[in-house]
């Protein structure tokens, strides 16, 4: 049996078309436009470099406040953003 793996898209700016799984490179963090409507509908966004500097951390906090964002995980180097509207909104900080 083979598990289905969604296709991942690496972006250096916010995609104009929806994607199931997008990876936003560190250099593109400041260029993300809010709201994150292209990700609506249950996709996942991985954001690199959320604690690189104060501006990156502020941008991460803006992403967390986006109305489309439901769940976030702050992994220090990466931020995971989920858009599954069937879940209760929650923001986690993972310490390891």
PDB file of N, CA, C and O in Angstrom:
ATOM      1  N   UNK A   1       0.841  -1.162   0.000  1.00  0.00           N
ATOM      2  CA  UNK A   1       0.000   0.000   0.000  1.00  0.00           C
ATOM      3  C   UNK A   1       0.896   1.239   0.000  1.00  0.00           C
ATOM      4  O   UNK A   1       1.892   1.288   0.722  1.00  0.00           O
ATOM      5  N   UNK A   2       0.547   2.221  -0.797  1.00  0.00           N
ATOM      6  CA  UNK A   2       1.315   3.451  -0.900  1.00  0.00           C
ATOM      7  C   UNK A   2       0.496   4.615  -0.360  1.00  0.00           C
ATOM      8  O   UNK A   2      -0.680   4.773  -0.690  1.00  0.00           O
ATOM      9  N   UNK A   3       1.129   5.413   0.463  1.00  0.00           N
ATOM     10  CA  UNK A   3       0.452   6.595   1.011  1.00  0.00           C
ATOM     11  C   UNK A   3       0.502   7.718  -0.011  1.00  0.00           C
ATOM     12  O   UNK A   3       1.504   7.900  -0.703  1.00  0.00           O
ATOM     13  N   UNK A   4      -0.569   8.454  -0.096  1.00  0.00           N
ATOM     14  CA  UNK A   4      -0.605   9.594  -0.999  1.00  0.00           C
ATOM     15  C   UNK A   4       0.152  10.760  -0.368  1.00  0.00           C
ATOM     16  O   UNK A   4      -0.067  11.099   0.795  1.00  0.00           O
ATOM     17  N   UNK A   5       1.026  11.356  -1.134  1.00  0.00           N
ATOM     18  CA  UNK A   5       1.807  12.484  -0.657  1.00  0.00           C
ATOM     19  C   UNK A   5       1.411  13.697  -1.490  1.00  0.00           C
ATOM     20  O   UNK A   5       1.508  13.668  -2.717  1.00  0.00           O
ATOM     21  N   UNK A   6       0.966  14.768  -0.825  1.00  0.00           N
ATOM     22  CA  UNK A   6       0.606  15.952  -1.605  1.00  0.00           C
ATOM     23  C   UNK A   6       1.846  16.567  -2.235  1.00  0.00           C
ATOM     24  O   UNK A   6       2.949  16.447  -1.702  1.00  0.00           O
ATOM     25  N   UNK A   7       1.663  17.210  -3.346  1.00  0.00           N
ATOM     26  CA  UNK A   7       2.803  17.848  -3.978  1.00  0.00           C
ATOM     27  C   UNK A   7       3.168  19.096  -3.192  1.00  0.00           C
ATOM     28  O   UNK A   7       2.294  19.833  -2.734  1.00  0.00           O
ATOM     29  N   UNK A   8       4.452  19.324  -3.041  1.00  0.00           N
ATOM     30  CA  UNK A   8       4.931  20.494  -2.312  1.00  0.00           C
ATOM     31  C   UNK A   8       5.427  21.524  -3.307  1.00  0.00           C
ATOM     32  O   UNK A   8       6.001  21.182  -4.341  1.00  0.00           O
ATOM     33  N   UNK A   9       5.203  22.772  -2.988  1.00  0.00           N
ATOM     34  CA  UNK A   9       5.655  23.865  -3.822  1.00  0.00           C
ATOM     35  C   UNK A   9       6.578  24.742  -3.001  1.00  0.00           C
ATOM     36  O   UNK A   9       6.200  25.207  -1.925  1.00  0.00           O
ATOM     37  N   UNK A  10       7.788  24.974  -3.495  1.00  0.00           N
ATOM     38  CA  UNK A  10       8.715  25.885  -2.833  1.00  0.00           C
ATOM     39  C   UNK A  10       8.513  27.242  -3.479  1.00  0.00           C
ATOM     40  O   UNK A  10       8.603  27.383  -4.699  1.00  0.00           O
ATOM     41  N   UNK A  11       8.239  28.236  -2.651  1.00  0.00           N
ATOM     42  CA  UNK A  11       7.949  29.555  -3.196  1.00  0.00           C
ATOM     43  C   UNK A  11       8.892  30.597  -2.619  1.00  0.00           C
ATOM     44  O   UNK A  11       9.361  30.487  -1.486  1.00  0.00           O
ATOM     45  N   UNK A  12       9.148  31.589  -3.415  1.00  0.00           N
ATOM     46  CA  UNK A  12       9.930  32.731  -2.954  1.00  0.00           C
ATOM     47  C   UNK A  12       9.040  33.964  -2.882  1.00  0.00           C
ATOM     48  O   UNK A  12       9.506  35.063  -2.582  1.00  0.00           O
ATOM     49  N   UNK A  13       7.769  33.773  -3.158  1.00  0.00           N
ATOM     50  CA  UNK A  13       6.740  34.780  -2.948  1.00  0.00           C
ATOM     51  C   UNK A  13       5.429  34.025  -2.818  1.00  0.00           C
ATOM     52  O   UNK A  13       5.349  32.861  -3.211  1.00  0.00           O
ATOM     53  N   UNK A  14       4.417  34.651  -2.283  1.00  0.00           N
ATOM     54  CA  UNK A  14       3.149  33.960  -2.051  1.00  0.00           C
ATOM     55  C   UNK A  14       2.576  33.499  -3.376  1.00  0.00           C
ATOM     56  O   UNK A  14       2.494  34.282  -4.323  1.00  0.00           O
ATOM     57  N   UNK A  15       2.177  32.233  -3.454  1.00  0.00           N
ATOM     58  CA  UNK A  15       1.635  31.717  -4.712  1.00  0.00           C
ATOM     59  C   UNK A  15       0.304  32.378  -5.047  1.00  0.00           C
ATOM     60  O   UNK A  15      -0.447  32.778  -4.157  1.00  0.00           O
ATOM     61  N   UNK A  16       0.027  32.485  -6.333  1.00  0.00           N
ATOM     62  CA  UNK A  16      -1.242  33.069  -6.763  1.00  0.00           C
ATOM     63  C   UNK A  16      -2.306  31.997  -6.903  1.00  0.00           C
ATOM     64  O   UNK A  16      -3.495  32.312  -6.935  1.00  0.00           O
ATOM     65  N   UNK A  17      -1.906  30.742  -6.986  1.00  0.00           N
ATOM     66  CA  UNK A  17      -2.848  29.624  -7.074  1.00  0.00           C
ATOM     67  C   UNK A  17      -2.759  28.798  -5.790  1.00  0.00           C
ATOM     68  O   UNK A  17      -1.692  28.723  -5.180  1.00  0.00           O
ATOM     69  N   UNK A  18      -3.862  28.179  -5.376  1.00  0.00           N
ATOM     70  CA  UNK A  18      -3.834  27.359  -4.159  1.00  0.00           C
ATOM     71  C   UNK A  18      -2.855  26.198  -4.290  1.00  0.00           C
ATOM     72  O   UNK A  18      -2.679  25.639  -5.373  1.00  0.00           O
ATOM     73  N   UNK A  19      -2.225  25.845  -3.186  1.00  0.00           N
ATOM     74  CA  UNK A  19      -1.384  24.659  -3.161  1.00  0.00           C
ATOM     75  C   UNK A  19      -1.647  23.937  -1.852  1.00  0.00           C
ATOM     76  O   UNK A  19      -1.973  24.570  -0.848  1.00  0.00           O
ATOM     77  N   UNK A  20      -1.507  22.615  -1.855  1.00  0.00           N
ATOM     78  CA  UNK A  20      -1.775  21.817  -0.668  1.00  0.00           C
ATOM     79  C   UNK A  20      -0.694  21.994   0.383  1.00  0.00           C
ATOM     80  O   UNK A  20      -0.978  22.033   1.580  1.00  0.00           O
ATOM     81  N   UNK A  21       0.543  22.101  -0.069  1.00  0.00           N
ATOM     82  CA  UNK A  21       1.686  22.238   0.822  1.00  0.00           C
ATOM     83  C   UNK A  21       2.664  23.207   0.185  1.00  0.00           C
ATOM     84  O   UNK A  21       3.192  22.942  -0.895  1.00  0.00           O
ATOM     85  N   UNK A  22       2.909  24.332   0.850  1.00  0.00           N
ATOM     86  CA  UNK A  22       3.841  25.335   0.334  1.00  0.00           C
ATOM     87  C   UNK A  22       4.938  25.572   1.343  1.00  0.00           C
ATOM     88  O   UNK A  22       4.684  25.620   2.546  1.00  0.00           O
ATOM     89  N   UNK A  23       6.147  25.720   0.863  1.00  0.00           N
ATOM     90  CA  UNK A  23       7.304  26.048   1.681  1.00  0.00           C
ATOM     91  C   UNK A  23       7.742  27.448   1.292  1.00  0.00           C
ATOM     92  O   UNK A  23       8.080  27.699   0.135  1.00  0.00           O
ATOM     93  N   UNK A  24       7.736  28.362   2.257  1.00  0.00           N
ATOM     94  CA  UNK A  24       8.141  29.739   1.995  1.00  0.00           C
ATOM     95  C   UNK A  24       9.565  29.926   2.504  1.00  0.00           C
ATOM     96  O   UNK A  24       9.829  29.792   3.698  1.00  0.00           O
ATOM     97  N   UNK A  25      10.468  30.233   1.600  1.00  0.00           N
ATOM     98  CA  UNK A  25      11.869  30.433   1.955  1.00  0.00           C
ATOM     99  C   UNK A  25      12.032  31.689   2.805  1.00  0.00           C
ATOM    100  O   UNK A  25      11.225  32.615   2.725  1.00  0.00           O
ATOM    101  N   UNK A  26      13.071  31.708   3.606  1.00  0.00           N
ATOM    102  CA  UNK A  26      13.349  32.808   4.535  1.00  0.00           C
ATOM    103  C   UNK A  26      13.308  34.168   3.847  1.00  0.00           C
ATOM    104  O   UNK A  26      12.753  35.124   4.388  1.00  0.00           O
ATOM    105  N   UNK A  27      13.894  34.255   2.658  1.00  0.00           N
ATOM    106  CA  UNK A  27      13.944  35.540   1.972  1.00  0.00           C
ATOM    107  C   UNK A  27      12.575  36.051   1.559  1.00  0.00           C
ATOM    108  O   UNK A  27      12.414  37.247   1.316  1.00  0.00           O
ATOM    109  N   UNK A  28      11.600  35.184   1.474  1.00  0.00           N
ATOM    110  CA  UNK A  28      10.258  35.570   1.020  1.00  0.00           C
ATOM    111  C   UNK A  28       9.312  35.911   2.166  1.00  0.00           C
ATOM    112  O   UNK A  28       8.192  36.359   1.920  1.00  0.00           O
ATOM    113  N   UNK A  29       9.732  35.711   3.399  1.00  0.00           N
ATOM    114  CA  UNK A  29       8.840  35.929   4.537  1.00  0.00           C
ATOM    115  C   UNK A  29       8.281  37.343   4.557  1.00  0.00           C
ATOM    116  O   UNK A  29       7.086  37.531   4.787  1.00  0.00           O
ATOM    117  N   UNK A  30       9.110  38.322   4.323  1.00  0.00           N
ATOM    118  CA  UNK A  30       8.650  39.711   4.367  1.00  0.00           C
ATOM    119  C   UNK A  30       7.728  40.053   3.200  1.00  0.00           C
ATOM    120  O   UNK A  30       7.023  41.061   3.247  1.00  0.00           O
ATOM    121  N   UNK A  31       7.724  39.230   2.159  1.00  0.00           N
ATOM    122  CA  UNK A  31       6.921  39.501   0.977  1.00  0.00           C
ATOM    123  C   UNK A  31       5.555  38.833   0.993  1.00  0.00           C
ATOM    124  O   UNK A  31       4.754  39.050   0.084  1.00  0.00           O
ATOM    125  N   UNK A  32       5.275  38.023   2.013  1.00  0.00           N
ATOM    126  CA  UNK A  32       3.965  37.377   2.087  1.00  0.00           C
ATOM    127  C   UNK A  32       2.885  38.430   2.223  1.00  0.00           C
ATOM    128  O   UNK A  32       2.986  39.336   3.049  1.00  0.00           O
ATOM    129  N   UNK A  33       1.856  38.304   1.409  1.00  0.00           N
ATOM    130  CA  UNK A  33       0.748  39.238   1.501  1.00  0.00           C
ATOM    131  C   UNK A  33      -0.366  38.611   2.310  1.00  0.00           C
ATOM    132  O   UNK A  33      -0.710  37.443   2.125  1.00  0.00           O
ATOM    133  N   UNK A  34      -0.918  39.394   3.199  1.00  0.00           N
ATOM    134  CA  UNK A  34      -2.015  38.934   4.043  1.00  0.00           C
ATOM    135  C   UNK A  34      -3.304  39.569   3.556  1.00  0.00           C
ATOM    136  O   UNK A  34      -3.262  40.706   3.085  1.00  0.00           O
ATOM    137  N   UNK A  35      -4.433  38.912   3.639  1.00  0.00           N
ATOM    138  CA  UNK A  35      -4.625  37.568   4.181  1.00  0.00           C
ATOM    139  C   UNK A  35      -4.098  36.498   3.235  1.00  0.00           C
ATOM    140  O   UNK A  35      -3.916  36.732   2.040  1.00  0.00           O
ATOM    141  N   UNK A  36      -3.859  35.326   3.797  1.00  0.00           N
ATOM    142  CA  UNK A  36      -3.289  34.205   3.055  1.00  0.00           C
ATOM    143  C   UNK A  36      -4.378  33.423   2.331  1.00  0.00           C
ATOM    144  O   UNK A  36      -4.431  32.199   2.444  1.00  0.00           O
ATOM    145  N   UNK A  37      -5.220  34.086   1.614  1.00  0.00           N
ATOM    146  CA  UNK A  37      -6.365  33.450   0.967  1.00  0.00           C
ATOM    147  C   UNK A  37      -6.014  32.332  -0.013  1.00  0.00           C
ATOM    148  O   UNK A  37      -6.805  31.395  -0.126  1.00  0.00           O
ATOM    149  N   UNK A  38      -4.882  32.360  -0.735  1.00  0.00           N
ATOM    150  CA  UNK A  38      -4.596  31.228  -1.624  1.00  0.00           C
ATOM    151  C   UNK A  38      -4.448  29.891  -0.898  1.00  0.00           C
ATOM    152  O   UNK A  38      -4.524  28.836  -1.527  1.00  0.00           O
ATOM    153  N   UNK A  39      -4.237  29.927   0.427  1.00  0.00           N
ATOM    154  CA  UNK A  39      -4.061  28.699   1.186  1.00  0.00           C
ATOM    155  C   UNK A  39      -5.364  28.222   1.832  1.00  0.00           C
ATOM    156  O   UNK A  39      -5.387  27.154   2.444  1.00  0.00           O
ATOM    157  N   UNK A  40      -6.421  28.975   1.711  1.00  0.00           N
ATOM    158  CA  UNK A  40      -7.674  28.597   2.349  1.00  0.00           C
ATOM    159  C   UNK A  40      -8.139  27.244   1.830  1.00  0.00           C
ATOM    160  O   UNK A  40      -7.913  26.910   0.667  1.00  0.00           O
ATOM    161  N   UNK A  41      -8.784  26.472   2.686  1.00  0.00           N
ATOM    162  CA  UNK A  41      -9.326  25.194   2.262  1.00  0.00           C
ATOM    163  C   UNK A  41      -8.565  24.002   2.779  1.00  0.00           C
ATOM    164  O   UNK A  41      -8.699  22.908   2.232  1.00  0.00           O
ATOM    165  N   UNK A  42      -7.768  24.176   3.815  1.00  0.00           N
ATOM    166  CA  UNK A  42      -7.138  23.028   4.439  1.00  0.00           C
ATOM    167  C   UNK A  42      -5.697  22.784   4.075  1.00  0.00           C
ATOM    168  O   UNK A  42      -5.158  21.738   4.437  1.00  0.00           O
ATOM    169  N   UNK A  43      -5.046  23.688   3.380  1.00  0.00           N
ATOM    170  CA  UNK A  43      -3.647  23.503   3.025  1.00  0.00           C
ATOM    171  C   UNK A  43      -2.724  23.716   4.203  1.00  0.00           C
ATOM    172  O   UNK A  43      -3.164  24.012   5.314  1.00  0.00           O
ATOM    173  N   UNK A  44      -1.426  23.559   3.943  1.00  0.00           N
ATOM    174  CA  UNK A  44      -0.402  23.740   4.968  1.00  0.00           C
ATOM    175  C   UNK A  44       0.716  24.601   4.396  1.00  0.00           C
ATOM    176  O   UNK A  44       1.130  24.434   3.250  1.00  0.00           O
ATOM    177  N   UNK A  45       1.189  25.520   5.220  1.00  0.00           N
ATOM    178  CA  UNK A  45       2.268  26.418   4.831  1.00  0.00           C
ATOM    179  C   UNK A  45       3.424  26.209   5.801  1.00  0.00           C
ATOM    180  O   UNK A  45       3.220  26.212   7.015  1.00  0.00           O
ATOM    181  N   UNK A  46       4.626  26.030   5.285  1.00  0.00           N
ATOM    182  CA  UNK A  46       5.826  25.935   6.103  1.00  0.00           C
ATOM    183  C   UNK A  46       6.626  27.199   5.832  1.00  0.00           C
ATOM    184  O   UNK A  46       6.975  27.494   4.689  1.00  0.00           O
ATOM    185  N   UNK A  47       6.912  27.940   6.895  1.00  0.00           N
ATOM    186  CA  UNK A  47       7.605  29.218   6.764  1.00  0.00           C
ATOM    187  C   UNK A  47       8.972  29.099   7.418  1.00  0.00           C
ATOM    188  O   UNK A  47       9.075  28.723   8.586  1.00  0.00           O
ATOM    189  N   UNK A  48      10.006  29.413   6.680  1.00  0.00           N
ATOM    190  CA  UNK A  48      11.377  29.310   7.173  1.00  0.00           C
ATOM    191  C   UNK A  48      11.822  30.646   7.778  1.00  0.00           C
ATOM    192  O   UNK A  48      11.481  31.712   7.264  1.00  0.00           O
ATOM    193  N   UNK A  49      12.582  30.578   8.872  1.00  0.00           N
ATOM    194  CA  UNK A  49      13.243  31.749   9.416  1.00  0.00           C
ATOM    195  C   UNK A  49      12.376  32.681  10.230  1.00  0.00           C
ATOM    196  O   UNK A  49      12.566  33.896  10.186  1.00  0.00           O
ATOM    197  N   UNK A  50      11.423  32.135  10.977  1.00  0.00           N
ATOM    198  CA  UNK A  50      10.482  32.997  11.701  1.00  0.00           C
ATOM    199  C   UNK A  50      11.115  33.714  12.890  1.00  0.00           C
ATOM    200  O   UNK A  50      10.536  34.677  13.394  1.00  0.00           O
ATOM    201  N   UNK A  51      12.277  33.278  13.350  1.00  0.00           N
ATOM    202  CA  UNK A  51      12.979  33.948  14.451  1.00  0.00           C
ATOM    203  C   UNK A  51      14.321  34.515  13.990  1.00  0.00           C
ATOM    204  O   UNK A  51      15.214  34.719  14.811  1.00  0.00           O
ATOM    205  N   UNK A  52      14.475  34.767  12.714  1.00  0.00           N
ATOM    206  CA  UNK A  52      15.734  35.283  12.180  1.00  0.00           C
ATOM    207  C   UNK A  52      16.076  36.649  12.777  1.00  0.00           C
ATOM    208  O   UNK A  52      17.219  36.900  13.158  1.00  0.00           O
ATOM    209  N   UNK A  53      15.079  37.523  12.852  1.00  0.00           N
ATOM    210  CA  UNK A  53      15.265  38.850  13.428  1.00  0.00           C
ATOM    211  C   UNK A  53      13.909  39.357  13.909  1.00  0.00           C
ATOM    212  O   UNK A  53      12.898  38.664  13.788  1.00  0.00           O
ATOM    213  N   UNK A  54      13.897  40.562  14.450  1.00  0.00           N
ATOM    214  CA  UNK A  54      12.652  41.118  15.000  1.00  0.00           C
ATOM    215  C   UNK A  54      11.582  41.281  13.928  1.00  0.00           C
ATOM    216  O   UNK A  54      10.404  41.043  14.191  1.00  0.00           O
ATOM    217  N   UNK A  55      11.975  41.681  12.734  1.00  0.00           N
ATOM    218  CA  UNK A  55      11.007  41.857  11.648  1.00  0.00           C
ATOM    219  C   UNK A  55      10.371  40.525  11.254  1.00  0.00           C
ATOM    220  O   UNK A  55       9.171  40.462  10.985  1.00  0.00           O
ATOM    221  N   UNK A  56      11.174  39.468  11.220  1.00  0.00           N
ATOM    222  CA  UNK A  56      10.652  38.138  10.879  1.00  0.00           C
ATOM    223  C   UNK A  56       9.674  37.659  11.949  1.00  0.00           C
ATOM    224  O   UNK A  56       8.637  37.079  11.629  1.00  0.00           O
ATOM    225  N   UNK A  57      10.000  37.896  13.208  1.00  0.00           N
ATOM    226  CA  UNK A  57       9.109  37.489  14.293  1.00  0.00           C
ATOM    227  C   UNK A  57       7.806  38.286  14.251  1.00  0.00           C
ATOM    228  O   UNK A  57       6.736  37.727  14.493  1.00  0.00           O
ATOM    229  N   UNK A  58       7.880  39.560  13.954  1.00  0.00           N
ATOM    230  CA  UNK A  58       6.661  40.367  13.801  1.00  0.00           C
ATOM    231  C   UNK A  58       5.809  39.845  12.662  1.00  0.00           C
ATOM    232  O   UNK A  58       4.585  39.785  12.773  1.00  0.00           O
ATOM    233  N   UNK A  59       6.451  39.470  11.569  1.00  0.00           N
ATOM    234  CA  UNK A  59       5.706  38.937  10.411  1.00  0.00           C
ATOM    235  C   UNK A  59       5.044  37.616  10.781  1.00  0.00           C
ATOM    236  O   UNK A  59       3.909  37.362  10.378  1.00  0.00           O
ATOM    237  N   UNK A  60       5.741  36.764  11.550  1.00  0.00           N
ATOM    238  CA  UNK A  60       5.168  35.496  12.008  1.00  0.00           C
ATOM    239  C   UNK A  60       3.912  35.759  12.834  1.00  0.00           C
ATOM    240  O   UNK A  60       2.901  35.074  12.675  1.00  0.00           O
ATOM    241  N   UNK A  61       3.983  36.742  13.707  1.00  0.00           N
ATOM    242  CA  UNK A  61       2.820  37.079  14.536  1.00  0.00           C
ATOM    243  C   UNK A  61       1.670  37.615  13.697  1.00  0.00           C
ATOM    244  O   UNK A  61       0.507  37.363  14.010  1.00  0.00           O
ATOM    245  N   UNK A  62       1.982  38.356  12.627  1.00  0.00           N
ATOM    246  CA  UNK A  62       0.938  38.810  11.700  1.00  0.00           C
ATOM    247  C   UNK A  62       0.273  37.618  11.022  1.00  0.00           C
ATOM    248  O   UNK A  62      -0.946  37.595  10.852  1.00  0.00           O
ATOM    249  N   UNK A  63       1.077  36.628  10.634  1.00  0.00           N
ATOM    250  CA  UNK A  63       0.540  35.418   9.999  1.00  0.00           C
ATOM    251  C   UNK A  63      -0.392  34.699  10.967  1.00  0.00           C
ATOM    252  O   UNK A  63      -1.456  34.231  10.561  1.00  0.00           O
ATOM    253  N   UNK A  64      -0.012  34.604  12.235  1.00  0.00           N
ATOM    254  CA  UNK A  64      -0.853  33.935  13.225  1.00  0.00           C
ATOM    255  C   UNK A  64      -2.206  34.624  13.390  1.00  0.00           C
ATOM    256  O   UNK A  64      -3.194  33.966  13.715  1.00  0.00           O
ATOM    257  N   UNK A  65      -2.263  35.919  13.176  1.00  0.00           N
ATOM    258  CA  UNK A  65      -3.507  36.676  13.336  1.00  0.00           C
ATOM    259  C   UNK A  65      -4.367  36.677  12.074  1.00  0.00           C
ATOM    260  O   UNK A  65      -5.487  37.188  12.091  1.00  0.00           O
ATOM    261  N   UNK A  66      -3.863  36.118  10.995  1.00  0.00           N
ATOM    262  CA  UNK A  66      -4.623  36.068   9.748  1.00  0.00           C
ATOM    263  C   UNK A  66      -5.911  35.292   9.962  1.00  0.00           C
ATOM    264  O   UNK A  66      -5.875  34.226  10.576  1.00  0.00           O
ATOM    265  N   UNK A  67      -7.050  35.781   9.481  1.00  0.00           N
ATOM    266  CA  UNK A  67      -8.323  35.092   9.704  1.00  0.00           C
ATOM    267  C   UNK A  67      -8.417  33.706   9.066  1.00  0.00           C
ATOM    268  O   UNK A  67      -9.238  32.896   9.497  1.00  0.00           O
ATOM    269  N   UNK A  68      -7.606  33.413   8.058  1.00  0.00           N
ATOM    270  CA  UNK A  68      -7.617  32.101   7.410  1.00  0.00           C
ATOM    271  C   UNK A  68      -6.825  31.060   8.199  1.00  0.00           C
ATOM    272  O   UNK A  68      -7.034  29.859   8.030  1.00  0.00           O
ATOM    273  N   UNK A  69      -5.918  31.522   9.060  1.00  0.00           N
ATOM    274  CA  UNK A  69      -5.035  30.634   9.813  1.00  0.00           C
ATOM    275  C   UNK A  69      -5.777  30.055  11.002  1.00  0.00           C
ATOM    276  O   UNK A  69      -6.412  30.786  11.762  1.00  0.00           O
ATOM    277  N   UNK A  70      -5.698  28.726  11.167  1.00  0.00           N
ATOM    278  CA  UNK A  70      -6.399  28.061  12.264  1.00  0.00           C
ATOM    279  C   UNK A  70      -5.413  27.575  13.323  1.00  0.00           C
ATOM    280  O   UNK A  70      -5.591  27.860  14.507  1.00  0.00           O
ATOM    281  N   UNK A  71      -4.393  26.857  12.919  1.00  0.00           N
ATOM    282  CA  UNK A  71      -3.418  26.297  13.868  1.00  0.00           C
ATOM    283  C   UNK A  71      -2.014  26.649  13.393  1.00  0.00           C
ATOM    284  O   UNK A  71      -1.709  26.569  12.204  1.00  0.00           O
ATOM    285  N   UNK A  72      -1.153  27.046  14.356  1.00  0.00           N
ATOM    286  CA  UNK A  72       0.250  27.280  14.031  1.00  0.00           C
ATOM    287  C   UNK A  72       1.132  26.567  15.038  1.00  0.00           C
ATOM    288  O   UNK A  72       0.760  26.383  16.196  1.00  0.00           O
ATOM    289  N   UNK A  73       2.305  26.172  14.576  1.00  0.00           N
ATOM    290  CA  UNK A  73       3.343  25.593  15.422  1.00  0.00           C
ATOM    291  C   UNK A  73       4.611  26.406  15.211  1.00  0.00           C
ATOM    292  O   UNK A  73       5.114  26.502  14.092  1.00  0.00           O
ATOM    293  N   UNK A  74       5.122  26.985  16.275  1.00  0.00           N
ATOM    294  CA  UNK A  74       6.381  27.716  16.239  1.00  0.00           C
ATOM    295  C   UNK A  74       7.473  26.729  16.619  1.00  0.00           C
ATOM    296  O   UNK A  74       7.587  26.343  17.782  1.00  0.00           O
ATOM    297  N   UNK A  75       8.277  26.320  15.642  1.00  0.00           N
ATOM    298  CA  UNK A  75       9.378  25.389  15.870  1.00  0.00           C
ATOM    299  C   UNK A  75      10.716  26.126  15.919  1.00  0.00           C
ATOM    300  O   UNK A  75      11.770  25.510  15.761  1.00  0.00           O
ATOM    301  N   UNK A  76      10.679  27.410  16.132  1.00  0.00           N
ATOM    302  CA  UNK A  76      11.788  28.339  16.202  1.00  0.00           C
ATOM    303  C   UNK A  76      12.389  28.611  14.821  1.00  0.00           C
ATOM    304  O   UNK A  76      12.340  29.753  14.364  1.00  0.00           O
ATOM    305  N   UNK A  77      12.937  27.638  14.156  1.00  0.00           N
ATOM    306  CA  UNK A  77      13.494  27.848  12.824  1.00  0.00           C
ATOM    307  C   UNK A  77      12.396  27.885  11.766  1.00  0.00           C
ATOM    308  O   UNK A  77      12.483  28.629  10.789  1.00  0.00           O
ATOM    309  N   UNK A  78      11.371  27.078  11.973  1.00  0.00           N
ATOM    310  CA  UNK A  78      10.267  26.988  11.022  1.00  0.00           C
ATOM    311  C   UNK A  78       8.950  27.257  11.716  1.00  0.00           C
ATOM    312  O   UNK A  78       8.797  27.007  12.912  1.00  0.00           O
ATOM    313  N   UNK A  79       8.008  27.766  10.956  1.00  0.00           N
ATOM    314  CA  UNK A  79       6.646  27.907  11.435  1.00  0.00           C
ATOM    315  C   UNK A  79       5.745  27.048  10.563  1.00  0.00           C
ATOM    316  O   UNK A  79       5.838  27.090   9.337  1.00  0.00           O
ATOM    317  N   UNK A  80       4.880  26.275  11.188  1.00  0.00           N
ATOM    318  CA  UNK A  80       3.917  25.459  10.460  1.00  0.00           C
ATOM    319  C   UNK A  80       2.559  26.117  10.599  1.00  0.00           C
ATOM    320  O   UNK A  80       2.135  26.457  11.703  1.00  0.00           O
ATOM    321  N   UNK A  81       1.878  26.296   9.481  1.00  0.00           N
ATOM    322  CA  UNK A  81       0.599  26.990   9.461  1.00  0.00           C
ATOM    323  C   UNK A  81      -0.434  26.075   8.810  1.00  0.00           C
ATOM    324  O   UNK A  81      -0.237  25.596   7.693  1.00  0.00           O
ATOM    325  N   UNK A  82      -1.539  25.838   9.523  1.00  0.00           N
ATOM    326  CA  UNK A  82      -2.606  24.975   9.016  1.00  0.00           C
ATOM    327  C   UNK A  82      -3.876  25.791   8.824  1.00  0.00           C
ATOM    328  O   UNK A  82      -4.169  26.705   9.596  1.00  0.00           O
ATOM    329  N   UNK A  83      -4.616  25.449   7.794  1.00  0.00           N
ATOM    330  CA  UNK A  83      -5.816  26.186   7.418  1.00  0.00           C
ATOM    331  C   UNK A  83      -7.075  25.338   7.521  1.00  0.00           C
ATOM    332  O   UNK A  83      -8.074  25.647   6.871  1.00  0.00           O
ATOM    333  N   UNK A  84      -7.052  24.286   8.315  1.00  0.00           N
ATOM    334  CA  UNK A  84      -8.172  23.359   8.454  1.00  0.00           C
ATOM    335  C   UNK A  84      -9.248  23.978   9.349  1.00  0.00           C
ATOM    336  O   UNK A  84      -9.114  23.989  10.573  1.00  0.00           O
ATOM    337  N   UNK A  85     -10.301  24.485   8.739  1.00  0.00           N
ATOM    338  CA  UNK A  85     -11.339  25.205   9.483  1.00  0.00           C
ATOM    339  C   UNK A  85     -12.201  24.294  10.357  1.00  0.00           C
ATOM    340  O   UNK A  85     -13.064  24.787  11.083  1.00  0.00           O
ATOM    341  N   UNK A  86     -11.988  22.986  10.304  1.00  0.00           N
ATOM    342  CA  UNK A  86     -12.753  22.086  11.176  1.00  0.00           C
ATOM    343  C   UNK A  86     -12.129  21.995  12.558  1.00  0.00           C
ATOM    344  O   UNK A  86     -12.715  21.405  13.467  1.00  0.00           O
ATOM    345  N   UNK A  87     -10.945  22.574  12.725  1.00  0.00           N
ATOM    346  CA  UNK A  87     -10.233  22.530  14.013  1.00  0.00           C
ATOM    347  C   UNK A  87     -10.461  23.824  14.788  1.00  0.00           C
ATOM    348  O   UNK A  87     -10.818  24.858  14.223  1.00  0.00           O
ATOM    349  N   UNK A  88     -10.241  23.733  16.100  1.00  0.00           N
ATOM    350  CA  UNK A  88     -10.325  24.896  16.971  1.00  0.00           C
ATOM    351  C   UNK A  88      -9.036  25.704  16.828  1.00  0.00           C
ATOM    352  O   UNK A  88      -7.952  25.122  16.865  1.00  0.00           O
ATOM    353  N   UNK A  89      -9.119  27.023  16.666  1.00  0.00           N
ATOM    354  CA  UNK A  89      -7.904  27.824  16.522  1.00  0.00           C
ATOM    355  C   UNK A  89      -6.976  27.712  17.731  1.00  0.00           C
ATOM    356  O   UNK A  89      -7.410  27.814  18.878  1.00  0.00           O
ATOM    357  N   UNK A  90      -5.690  27.501  17.449  1.00  0.00           N
ATOM    358  CA  UNK A  90      -4.712  27.356  18.531  1.00  0.00           C
ATOM    359  C   UNK A  90      -3.332  27.639  17.956  1.00  0.00           C
ATOM    360  O   UNK A  90      -3.042  27.304  16.807  1.00  0.00           O
ATOM    361  N   UNK A  91      -2.480  28.267  18.777  1.00  0.00           N
ATOM    362  CA  UNK A  91      -1.107  28.553  18.390  1.00  0.00           C
ATOM    363  C   UNK A  91      -0.186  27.915  19.422  1.00  0.00           C
ATOM    364  O   UNK A  91      -0.300  28.172  20.621  1.00  0.00           O
ATOM    365  N   UNK A  92       0.725  27.083  18.939  1.00  0.00           N
ATOM    366  CA  UNK A  92       1.612  26.322  19.810  1.00  0.00           C
ATOM    367  C   UNK A  92       3.057  26.790  19.645  1.00  0.00           C
ATOM    368  O   UNK A  92       3.466  27.187  18.554  1.00  0.00           O
ATOM    369  N   UNK A  93       3.818  26.741  20.724  1.00  0.00           N
ATOM    370  CA  UNK A  93       5.266  26.926  20.702  1.00  0.00           C
ATOM    371  C   UNK A  93       5.868  25.603  21.139  1.00  0.00           C
ATOM    372  O   UNK A  93       5.601  25.130  22.244  1.00  0.00           O
ATOM    373  N   UNK A  94       6.676  25.006  20.278  1.00  0.00           N
ATOM    374  CA  UNK A  94       7.262  23.702  20.567  1.00  0.00           C
ATOM    375  C   UNK A  94       8.694  23.915  21.042  1.00  0.00           C
ATOM    376  O   UNK A  94       9.523  24.456  20.311  1.00  0.00           O
ATOM    377  N   UNK A  95       8.978  23.492  22.256  1.00  0.00           N
ATOM    378  CA  UNK A  95      10.324  23.586  22.819  1.00  0.00           C
ATOM    379  C   UNK A  95      10.968  22.206  22.798  1.00  0.00           C
ATOM    380  O   UNK A  95      10.417  21.245  23.334  1.00  0.00           O
ATOM    381  N   UNK A  96      12.126  22.118  22.182  1.00  0.00           N
ATOM    382  CA  UNK A  96      12.844  20.833  22.168  1.00  0.00           C
ATOM    383  C   UNK A  96      14.308  21.039  22.283  1.00  0.00           C
ATOM    384  O   UNK A  96      15.069  20.071  22.289  1.00  0.00           O
TER     385      UNK A  96
END
